[in-house]
Amino acid sequence: MTKNEIEAFVAAMIEAGSNIQAMGTIGYVLAEPVNPTDRDAYRRIELVSSAFGERNHLKDEIIACLHELGRVVAITEEPDTGRA
């Protein structure tokens, strides 16, 4: 996945039924559907995820995009990751 595909990726995940959200500024989640009983949504989400490919290198940009859309779960205290 490239930086230019981030908005399309997020839009496709939402359309697939994903409840994609940033977790503060440390990460994002995408696998859980808006409706957890929608079994087909899990498959659609997996297909979109696979179609866009590797995106770990774009984590910060994806988080920023989700913040712009207001798709954020606030974290009151970010965990210590042990990284210096």
HELIX and SHEET records of a PDB file:
HELIX    1   1 LYS A    3  GLU A    5  5                                   3    
HELIX    2   2 ILE A    6  ALA A   16  1                                  11    
HELIX    3   3 ARG A   39  PHE A   52  1                                  14    
HELIX    4   4 ASN A   56  LEU A   58  5                                   3    
HELIX    5   5 LYS A   59  GLU A   68  1                                  10    
SHEET    1   A 3 GLY A  27  VAL A  29  0                                        
SHEET    2   A 3 GLN A  21  MET A  23 -1                                        
SHEET    3   A 3 VAL A  72  VAL A  73  1                                        
END                                                                             
